[in-house]
Amino acid sequence: MATTGTTSGTAGVTYTQADGQYFEKRQLRRSAGFWGLWGIGIAAVISGQFSGWNSGLGTTGWGAMLIATVVIAVMYFTMIFSIGEMSAAMPHTGGAYSFARSAMGPWAGFITGFAESIEYVVTTGVVVWFSGVYADSALTLLTGASLPEPVWWAIIYAVFVGLNALGASIGFRFSIAVAVISLAVLAFFAVSALASGSVDFSRLLDMTPADGGSALLPFGSIGILYALPFAIWFFLGIEELPLAAEEAHDPARDIPRASVWGTITLVVFAFMVLFLNPAVTGSAALAESPGLDEPLLHGFRAFMPDQVAAVLALFALVALLASTQGIIFAAGRNLYSLSRAGYYPKFLSLTGKKHQTPWVALVTCAVIGYLVLTFVLVVLPMIDENSAGQAAAIVLTIAVFGAVIAYVMQMVSFVLLRRKFPAAKRPYLSPTGTWGAVVAGVIAVASMVGMLLNSAFHAAVVTFAVAFVVGLALFALVGRKHLVLSPEEEYAMSGGLSGAGDGEPVAAGPGPDVAEPLEKADV
């Protein structure tokens, strides 16, 4: 790749200016409108209505989960408003990383981007795992056969890496279809449960209270704090839409709109699931096996024959596959943007000549996710038999912990950018302004505290911390010396005046701080 020089910034990082050839090998294709963005946002999250949210009932209780879901819904609305404003001002694929980079510099950009990498890669792994559980349940009920979990993981990863590599337009259309099917399955569950007379709201509070607990809060008020991370699972992923900025036709307009309407959709269905699923099975039944891994299928089985439930499990599987599609899209774009800017190895941002998708990043996400699942679900139980029952909480918590760190960093970025870049073009303004970002940030911090205080999360938090320290060390030793003047970096270095809100990534070129001749950089 041809280059023209380097500059060292005050943050101890070194930039390289890349020529057009570098970016020609890293092109994305615009193919998404409002519905495509809404679809991929819903698809990324919708598995959270089918699996995962109930994993915390055993330490929180239903009442705590209800209160936590209300609080988290407030967090997501105020956060999405704030992210919408920043994404419209910065229509680049970087998303959360680019917000923090502009507000607080490259180190903050790396921390935020790396936290989001962990979130999306591990979330993809969680969804692949749950997809395998649902698929194997359906296969067993219909044929009596079964496949080992690692085989299901390999099949699902291969299918969705291939689908995403075929082009964003195919992925967006697929996301719309599976999002609509998934919502229809949830609606059918609600209607059929009510029509069958199987709903008994007294079952919501059927857990035996611990000492000092009550029917509503069986583990006391601390259960609300413990429930926050699990309530996040109802919505985790909708914040990914800024990562589609360079593939959206009108990102400044459509990303905020799709994010808000996607959140509204998810809130409606989250509360529907939270009330009706345990009202059919009982909250206690969803806090333990077999309801733990497949709560909605457990609900269908409560009032339908096994063969019918098996067919419905296939439709439920659609929702989990939808999230596999949506989250692996986000994971790939996250790695793509950070590697294009040099924070990660640059080869990860290469895109295919024909379909212009970041296939190298997608494959890398799949390989890492598969290894994480293998370690947590296969190797760890061999080392510690007790960890098998905590596997869901471990992988889910790693994903949520990465998410809340990224959320806090983005909300701090919003507040700082309003002050630091007052002249930046903002095509969309958050209706809740600075106070909304503060509220969202405080709730995100509370969610983090809930994970730190709950002993069930400690293994996951330690695992996350180790991965984070390793990532920071690699950036300090290598990554910070090889940054590239990508669109996200140009925007930050121009004070918010370069390529702001025009819907196009800025062309790579010297920023205002470039003063020395540039040296050759690696691809």
Salt bridges, closest charged atoms under 4 A:
GLU85 OE1 - ARG418 NH2 2.72
GLU85 OE2 - ARG426 NE 3.33
GLU246 OE2 - ARG340 NH2 2.82
GLU247 OE2 - ARG333 NH2 2.71
ASP254 OD1 - ARG253 NH1 3.26
ASP254 OD1 - ARG257 NH1 3.10
GLU294 OE2 - ARG301 NH1 2.97
GLU488 OE2 - ARG340 NH2 2.95
GLU489 OE1 - ARG101 NE 2.64
GLU504 OE1 - ARG30 NH2 3.57
ASP522 OD1 - LYS346 NZ 3.14
